[in-house]
């Protein structure tokens, strides 16, 4: 799936510029490492967001993934300001369908029209590259949702459409509901990591059969796969788990220990294994990683260059089993 126009990626250790691999999401060409923007407006203010965005652009990241609900709509607003004059350097993805407000939610045709206008205004752009239904809406026939999204594509407001938090069965239902010649979902964005592998046999399998690009979110399991948490210790202040007052289970720590040992055998870090494993799965187009600091962008970019061999993938599968 490599693209034709690699983006520059700074290799700090080597002091040189390398090309970040690019892959396809429908007609869109995106960096194999994407920037998840869910922290913007929530854990990161506008100045901090600008620093992270600058670092991502410097590292060759081109896929910026946000949503109307992130940061209470501030993520989109921050990006709209910060990307002025640089909009053409990125592939801009956003989502709709979760609760922005009691009267702003779901996938009904009339609301989709309102949601896309609101996102375009906040993002200060005339089009969205990848517009994603954030979650299935059981109250609205998927054919109705898809027909409206097709209209947005025909009007030039949206280039490609995708979905998130869809099962294989729901992906198949959506594929079967598309009218001849109409826009269809080209991607699915679901949770997948070395600690949360349930979707391997569901969404990943469905995406493979249907030829969809797969975009994993939470690839580092809220930071657990960075090695920042220690068994028997409270999560460090300021981390995601500390904010939610959560602690990894003993079973999760056992898996982290085994994966850390496996990575060390390859002279790699746990972070490299977590991102490299995902990037080595066939349907994966871009690994969406969040960041609150520029240095996290650089570490993630360097980790995204590892492609595991068949033997290494089998070793990971053995640990997961």
Secondary structure, 3 states (H helix, E strand, C coil): CCCCCCEEEEECCCCEEEEECEEEECCEEEECEEEECCCECCCECHHHHHHHHHHHHHHCCCEEECCCCHHHHHHHHHHHHHCCCCHHHCEEEEEECCCCECCECCCCHHHHHHHHHHHHHHHCCCCEEEEEECCCCCCCCHHHHHHHHHHHHHCCCEEEEEEECCCHHHHHHHHHHCCCCCCCEEEEEEECCCCCCHHHHCHHHHHHHHCCEEEEECCCCCCHHHCCCCCCCCCCCCCHHHHCCCCCCHHHHHHHHHHHHHHHHCCCCHHHHHHHHHHCCCCECCEEEECCCHHHHHHHHHHCCCCCCHHHHHHHHHHHC
